[in-house]
Amino acid sequence: MSGAALLGAGVLPAALGQSAAAAGTTPSAFFPSAKDAVFLSGELAVLDPINRRAGLRIDCAPRENKRESSGPLHYFAMVPTGEIWFHGAPATFQDIPPGTHVQGYFIPAPASSETRIAPPPSDLADLVPSQNHALLIEDDVSFARRVGFQWRVLSVLKDTSKLRVEPVGTTGTEGPSGPLTLDFDLATRVWEKGALVSMDHVKEGALVRLNFARGINWTDHEFGTDDLWLDEQSFSQAREAQERRNVRYHRVRWLPGIVESVEPFDYGGGQVTIALVGGVAQQLLDDLRKDQNERIAVASAEPTLRTWRHRGDRVFGKLRRWEDAKPFLGFSGVRLHLKFTELLDHFRPGNAVRVKAESWLFISNTPEERVKSLEDRSASRTLRLPEQVVDDSSPSPSGVK
């Protein structure tokens, strides 16, 4: 990758950074602006999948000795509208193994954020960006597929276990700027025609898709490789498997959305406009679209997208209008205008919700994923991961309810 990618100096591409206004929809203050986001890449060293948080070991540029010797992890949280992609399909942190190399776009903590992330030690603060909330996280193959490039194999050196590759296609400002030498070993998975094969099947001149891994000399901007897909059949198989996992995940936990506006009625109840969050499998939106003339269940959610007992504390809304709009980062392109006979106090602009299609079964979520008490909610709003020290004596942060 380019030096800008390694050091996090990039700016979100226009294709991802378009505002709601640019997309031809009504602008919403609840989708953070991406125009000033920075690009960061590195290895997901620590994961908190339930609260959508992680610790990123930022890629080390050549001869960046301080980061190599004592660089702290860059802990971050996903914004409620943040998207995660793995193997070219929508994902959650539950799908991504620790150690996966990713890249993403990061912003400072939003003013309404209830996530407290402790700062790094003062002597290492220059190594950790202030942008600690992610708009987008994607593995290498998802990034390359979105931007528009593949890798051409230049050489396979089996005696030294080195693979020489170069990007072919549109790499963008944050993509790789030239050839790379990658390490491969017995853990490298090579896929052809949907099956695992040996490195003998990797030929010079072939176009492949790949994911990085930590290389032997990762501190000198050298990577290994975890997966090589030699044909579209193999990659499509991986992508479709990931999309099925995403469908299963959200059919249990429901689709995330953001309350954009509330119009109370004089006689009780009211109309609520909900924008569905992006980064979900298309099949889920199709499920909801098929049932748009039926009742739609909506449950309160935290900024982490966790719910309480959503199967029981949901309310039902009648769809007044289904709005299709041009999607942008964080927004699926679907707005629901729902009529409720009673309004939950949680229905306030900016708050997160979960939305269920009528055809999905009511399934209880697992206990560790539910918010079980006010104390549990308070604890979940504070990042508690290795190397983090949080002052519990400080007052609880204010923000959305």
C-alpha positions as CSV (number, residue, x, y, z in Angstrom):
1,M,0.0,0.0,0.0
2,S,1.0,3.6,-0.4
3,G,2.7,5.6,2.3
4,A,-0.5,7.5,2.8
5,A,-2.4,4.3,3.4
6,L,0.1,3.2,6.0
7,L,0.3,6.5,7.9
8,G,-3.4,7.3,7.7
9,A,-3.1,10.5,5.7
10,G,-5.7,9.8,3.1
11,V,-9.1,11.4,2.7
12,L,-12.3,9.5,1.9
13,P,-12.9,9.1,-1.9
14,A,-15.7,11.2,-3.3
15,A,-17.6,8.0,-4.3
16,L,-17.9,7.1,-0.6
17,G,-17.9,10.5,0.8
18,Q,-20.9,11.9,-1.0
19,S,-23.4,13.6,1.4
20,A,-27.1,12.9,1.5
21,A,-27.6,16.1,-0.5
22,A,-25.2,15.0,-3.2
23,A,-27.1,11.7,-3.4
24,G,-30.3,13.5,-4.1
25,T,-31.9,12.8,-0.7
26,T,-32.8,15.0,2.2
27,P,-29.6,15.6,4.3
28,S,-29.6,14.0,7.7
29,A,-27.4,15.1,10.5
30,F,-27.4,11.6,11.9
31,F,-25.1,10.2,9.2
32,P,-21.6,11.5,10.0
33,S,-19.9,13.4,7.2
34,A,-17.2,11.5,5.5
35,K,-15.5,14.3,3.7
36,D,-12.8,14.8,6.4
37,A,-12.3,11.2,7.3
38,V,-8.8,9.7,7.4
39,F,-7.8,6.4,5.9
40,L,-6.1,3.9,8.2
41,S,-5.0,0.3,7.6
42,G,-3.7,-2.4,9.9
43,E,-4.4,-5.6,11.7
44,L,-7.4,-6.2,13.9
45,A,-5.5,-7.3,17.0
46,V,-8.4,-7.1,19.5
47,L,-12.2,-7.4,18.8
48,D,-15.3,-6.7,20.9
49,P,-17.9,-7.9,18.4
50,I,-20.9,-7.4,20.7
51,N,-20.2,-3.6,21.2
52,R,-18.8,-3.1,17.7
53,R,-15.3,-2.0,18.9
54,A,-11.8,-3.1,18.1
55,G,-8.1,-2.4,18.5
56,L,-6.2,-1.8,15.3
57,R,-2.4,-2.3,15.0
58,I,-1.7,0.4,12.5
59,D,0.6,-0.6,9.6
60,C,4.2,0.2,10.2
61,A,6.1,2.2,7.6
62,P,9.7,1.3,6.9
63,R,12.1,2.4,9.6
64,E,9.2,3.7,11.8
65,N,11.1,2.5,14.8
66,K,8.9,4.0,17.6
67,R,5.8,2.4,16.2
68,E,7.5,-0.9,15.7
69,S,8.9,-1.1,19.2
70,S,6.1,0.4,21.4
71,G,3.2,1.5,19.2
72,P,-0.1,1.3,21.1
73,L,-3.2,-0.2,19.5
74,H,-5.6,2.3,18.0
75,Y,-8.9,1.5,19.8
76,F,-12.0,2.5,18.0
77,A,-15.8,2.1,17.9
78,M,-18.1,1.8,14.9
79,V,-20.5,4.7,14.6
80,P,-24.1,3.4,14.6
81,T,-24.3,3.8,10.8
82,G,-20.8,2.3,10.3
83,E,-20.4,-0.5,7.7
84,I,-18.3,-3.6,7.9
85,W,-17.4,-5.7,4.9
86,F,-15.6,-9.1,4.7
87,H,-14.9,-11.2,1.6
88,G,-16.8,-8.7,-0.5
89,A,-20.1,-8.9,1.4
90,P,-21.7,-7.2,4.4
91,A,-20.4,-8.4,7.7
92,T,-20.2,-7.9,11.5
93,F,-17.2,-8.2,13.7
94,Q,-18.5,-11.6,14.7
95,D,-17.5,-12.8,11.2
96,I,-13.9,-11.4,11.1
97,P,-11.1,-13.4,12.8
98,P,-8.7,-11.5,15.0
99,G,-5.5,-10.8,13.0
100,T,-7.3,-9.9,9.8
101,H,-5.8,-7.1,7.9
102,V,-8.3,-4.3,7.2
103,Q,-8.6,-0.7,6.2
104,G,-11.2,1.9,6.9
105,Y,-12.2,5.5,7.2
106,F,-12.2,7.2,10.6
107,I,-13.6,10.4,12.1
108,P,-13.3,12.0,15.6
109,A,-15.8,10.9,18.2
110,P,-19.2,12.4,17.3
111,A,-20.5,15.0,19.8
112,S,-23.4,12.8,20.8
113,S,-21.2,9.7,21.2
114,E,-21.7,7.7,24.4
115,T,-18.6,5.7,23.8
116,R,-15.6,6.6,26.0
117,I,-12.3,5.5,24.6
118,A,-9.3,6.3,26.9
119,P,-6.5,8.2,25.3
120,P,-3.1,6.5,24.9
121,P,-0.1,7.2,27.2
122,S,1.1,10.8,26.6
123,D,4.5,9.7,25.3
124,L,2.8,7.6,22.6
125,A,0.0,9.9,21.7
126,D,1.6,10.9,18.4
127,L,1.2,7.3,17.2
128,V,-2.5,7.1,17.7
129,P,-4.8,9.2,15.5
130,S,-7.6,11.2,17.2
131,Q,-10.1,9.8,14.7
132,N,-11.4,6.9,16.8
133,H,-14.8,6.2,15.3
134,A,-15.0,4.2,12.1
135,L,-17.4,4.8,9.2
136,L,-16.2,1.8,7.2
137,I,-14.1,-1.3,7.9
138,E,-13.3,-3.8,5.1
139,D,-10.8,-6.5,4.5
140,D,-8.3,-6.2,1.6
141,V,-10.2,-8.2,-0.9
142,S,-13.4,-6.1,-0.2
143,F,-11.4,-2.9,-0.6
144,A,-9.8,-4.0,-3.9
145,R,-13.1,-5.1,-5.3
146,R,-14.8,-1.8,-4.3
147,V,-12.0,0.4,-5.7
148,G,-11.6,-1.7,-8.8
149,F,-8.3,-3.6,-9.0
150,Q,-6.9,-7.1,-8.8
151,W,-3.4,-8.4,-8.4
152,R,-1.2,-9.8,-11.2
153,V,1.3,-12.5,-10.1
154,L,4.8,-11.5,-11.2
155,S,6.7,-14.4,-9.7
156,V,6.4,-17.3,-7.3
157,L,9.7,-18.1,-5.5
158,K,9.1,-21.4,-3.7
159,D,12.6,-21.7,-2.3
160,T,12.2,-18.4,-0.3
161,S,8.3,-18.6,0.0
162,K,7.9,-15.2,-1.7
163,L,5.1,-14.1,-4.0
164,R,5.7,-11.0,-6.1
165,V,2.5,-9.2,-7.2
166,E,1.4,-5.9,-8.7
167,P,-2.0,-4.1,-8.8
168,V,-4.0,-4.0,-12.1
169,G,-6.9,-1.6,-12.4
170,T,-8.0,1.5,-10.6
171,T,-6.3,1.7,-7.2
172,G,-7.5,5.1,-6.0
173,T,-5.5,7.5,-3.8
174,E,-5.3,5.0,-0.9
175,G,-4.6,1.8,-2.9
176,P,-1.2,0.2,-3.6
177,S,1.1,2.3,-5.7
178,G,3.4,-0.5,-7.1
179,P,4.6,-4.1,-6.8
180,L,4.7,-5.9,-3.5
181,T,6.5,-8.9,-2.2
182,L,4.4,-11.1,0.0
183,D,5.3,-14.1,2.2
184,F,3.4,-17.3,2.0
185,D,3.6,-20.3,4.2
186,L,1.7,-23.4,5.3
187,A,-1.2,-21.3,6.6
188,T,-1.8,-19.6,3.2
189,R,-5.1,-20.8,1.7
190,V,-5.2,-21.0,-2.2
191,W,-8.7,-21.4,-3.7
192,E,-9.4,-22.6,-7.2
193,K,-12.8,-23.8,-8.5
194,G,-14.1,-23.5,-5.0
195,A,-11.6,-26.0,-3.5
196,L,-8.3,-25.7,-1.6
197,V,-5.3,-26.3,-3.8
198,S,-1.5,-25.9,-3.3
199,M,0.8,-23.0,-4.3
200,D,1.7,-25.0,-7.4
201,H,-1.5,-23.8,-8.9
202,V,-0.4,-20.1,-8.7
203,K,1.0,-19.1,-12.1
204,E,3.0,-16.1,-13.3
205,G,0.7,-13.6,-15.1
206,A,-2.5,-14.8,-13.4
207,L,-4.9,-12.2,-12.0
208,V,-5.9,-13.1,-8.4
209,R,-7.7,-11.7,-5.4
210,L,-6.0,-11.8,-2.0
211,N,-6.1,-10.8,1.6
212,F,-2.9,-9.7,3.4
213,A,-1.5,-11.3,6.6
214,R,1.3,-10.3,8.9
215,G,4.6,-11.0,7.1
216,I,7.9,-12.0,8.4
217,N,9.1,-8.4,8.1
218,W,5.8,-6.6,8.7
219,T,7.6,-3.7,10.3
220,D,9.3,-3.0,7.0
221,H,6.0,-2.8,5.0
222,E,6.1,-6.4,4.0
223,F,3.0,-8.6,4.3
224,G,2.1,-12.2,4.1
225,T,-1.0,-13.5,2.5
226,D,-3.9,-15.4,4.2
227,D,-6.0,-16.2,1.2
228,L,-5.5,-16.3,-2.6
229,W,-8.5,-16.7,-4.9
230,L,-7.4,-17.8,-8.4
231,D,-10.8,-17.5,-10.1
232,E,-14.1,-15.7,-9.7
233,Q,-15.9,-18.9,-8.9
234,S,-13.9,-19.4,-5.8
235,F,-14.2,-15.8,-4.7
236,S,-18.0,-15.8,-5.4
237,Q,-18.3,-18.8,-3.2
238,A,-16.6,-17.0,-0.3
239,R,-18.7,-13.9,-0.9
240,E,-22.0,-15.8,-1.0
241,A,-21.1,-17.7,2.2
242,Q,-20.5,-14.4,4.0
243,E,-23.7,-12.9,2.7
244,R,-25.7,-15.9,4.0
245,R,-24.1,-15.3,7.4
246,N,-25.2,-11.7,7.3
247,V,-28.7,-12.7,6.5
248,R,-28.8,-15.2,9.4
249,Y,-27.4,-12.6,11.8
250,H,-29.9,-9.9,11.0
251,R,-32.9,-12.1,10.8
252,V,-32.3,-12.8,14.5
253,R,-31.2,-9.3,15.6
254,W,-33.1,-7.3,12.9
255,L,-32.1,-4.5,10.6
256,P,-30.4,-1.4,12.2
257,G,-31.9,2.0,11.5
258,I,-31.8,5.6,12.6
259,V,-34.8,7.6,13.7
260,E,-34.7,10.7,11.5
261,S,-37.9,12.5,12.4
262,V,-41.0,12.1,14.6
263,E,-44.4,13.7,14.1
264,P,-46.7,13.2,17.1
265,F,-50.4,13.2,16.4
266,D,-52.9,15.3,18.5
267,Y,-54.9,12.2,19.3
268,G,-52.0,10.0,20.3
269,G,-49.3,8.0,18.5
270,G,-47.5,9.6,15.5
271,Q,-45.4,9.1,12.4
272,V,-41.8,8.1,12.6
273,T,-39.3,8.2,9.7
274,I,-36.5,5.6,10.0
275,A,-33.5,5.4,7.7
276,L,-32.2,1.9,7.4
277,V,-28.4,1.6,7.9
278,G,-26.2,0.4,5.0
279,G,-23.8,-2.5,4.9
280,V,-26.5,-5.2,5.1
281,A,-27.3,-8.0,2.7
282,Q,-29.7,-7.0,-0.1
283,Q,-31.9,-10.1,0.7
284,L,-32.8,-8.5,4.0
285,L,-34.1,-5.4,2.4
286,D,-35.9,-7.5,-0.1
287,D,-37.6,-9.4,2.7
288,L,-38.8,-6.2,4.2
289,R,-40.0,-4.9,0.9
290,K,-42.1,-7.9,0.3
291,D,-43.9,-7.3,3.6
292,Q,-44.3,-3.6,3.3
293,N,-48.1,-3.7,3.4
294,E,-48.0,-5.6,6.7
295,R,-47.1,-4.5,10.2
296,I,-43.4,-3.7,10.9
297,A,-41.9,-4.4,14.4
298,V,-39.4,-1.8,15.7
299,A,-37.3,-2.1,18.9
300,S,-35.1,0.4,20.7
301,A,-31.3,0.0,20.2
302,E,-28.2,1.4,21.8
303,P,-25.5,3.3,19.8
304,T,-23.7,0.0,19.7
305,L,-26.8,-1.4,18.0
306,R,-27.5,-3.7,21.0
307,T,-31.1,-4.1,22.0
308,W,-32.7,-4.9,25.3
309,R,-35.3,-7.8,24.8
310,H,-36.3,-6.8,21.4
311,R,-38.6,-9.8,20.9
312,G,-40.9,-8.5,23.7
313,D,-40.3,-4.7,23.9
314,R,-41.0,-4.0,20.3
315,V,-43.9,-1.9,19.0
316,F,-45.7,-2.4,15.7
317,G,-45.9,0.3,13.0
318,K,-48.0,0.5,9.9
319,L,-46.1,1.5,6.8
320,R,-47.4,4.7,5.3
321,R,-44.7,5.1,2.7
322,W,-41.7,3.2,1.5
323,E,-39.0,5.6,0.2
324,D,-36.3,4.5,-2.1
325,A,-33.3,6.9,-2.4
326,K,-29.8,6.8,-3.6
327,P,-27.6,5.0,-1.0
328,F,-24.4,6.5,0.4
329,L,-21.9,5.3,3.0
330,G,-23.9,4.3,6.1
331,F,-27.3,4.6,4.4
332,S,-29.0,1.6,2.6
333,G,-31.1,3.8,0.4
334,V,-34.4,2.8,2.2
335,R,-36.5,5.1,4.4
336,L,-39.6,3.8,6.2
337,H,-42.4,6.3,7.1
338,L,-44.3,4.4,9.8
339,K,-47.5,5.2,11.7
340,F,-47.7,4.1,15.4
341,T,-50.7,4.1,17.7
342,E,-48.2,4.8,20.6
343,L,-44.7,6.3,20.5
344,L,-41.9,5.0,22.5
345,D,-39.9,7.6,24.4
346,H,-36.9,6.2,22.6
347,F,-38.3,7.4,19.3
348,R,-36.2,10.6,19.2
349,P,-34.2,11.8,16.2
350,G,-30.7,10.3,16.1
351,N,-31.5,7.3,18.2
352,A,-30.8,3.8,16.8
353,V,-33.5,1.1,16.4
354,R,-33.9,-2.4,15.0
355,V,-36.5,-3.2,12.4
356,K,-38.1,-6.6,11.7
357,A,-39.7,-7.9,8.5
358,E,-43.1,-9.6,9.2
359,S,-41.9,-12.9,7.6
360,W,-39.0,-13.4,10.1
361,L,-39.5,-15.5,13.2
362,F,-39.4,-13.9,16.6
363,I,-36.1,-15.3,18.1
364,S,-34.7,-14.3,21.4
365,N,-31.2,-12.9,21.3
366,T,-28.4,-14.4,23.4
367,P,-28.0,-13.0,27.0
368,E,-24.6,-11.5,26.5
369,E,-25.8,-9.5,23.5
370,R,-28.8,-8.1,25.3
371,V,-28.7,-5.0,27.5
372,K,-30.0,-6.4,30.8
373,S,-30.0,-3.4,33.1
374,L,-29.1,0.3,33.4
375,E,-25.8,-0.7,35.0
376,D,-25.1,-3.1,32.1
377,R,-25.9,-0.3,29.6
378,S,-23.5,2.1,31.4
379,A,-20.7,-0.5,31.3
380,S,-21.3,-1.3,27.6
381,R,-20.8,2.4,26.8
382,T,-17.3,2.4,28.1
383,L,-14.5,0.6,26.2
384,R,-12.9,-2.0,28.4
385,L,-10.2,-3.7,26.4
386,P,-6.5,-4.6,27.1
387,E,-4.2,-1.6,27.8
388,Q,-7.2,0.7,28.3
389,V,-7.6,2.6,31.6
390,V,-10.9,4.3,32.2
391,D,-11.7,6.6,35.1
392,D,-14.9,5.1,36.5
393,S,-15.3,8.0,38.9
394,S,-16.2,10.4,36.1
395,P,-19.9,11.1,35.5
396,S,-21.7,9.1,32.9
397,P,-21.5,10.8,29.5
398,S,-24.6,12.5,28.2
399,G,-26.0,11.8,24.7
400,V,-28.8,10.1,22.9
401,K,-31.0,8.0,25.1
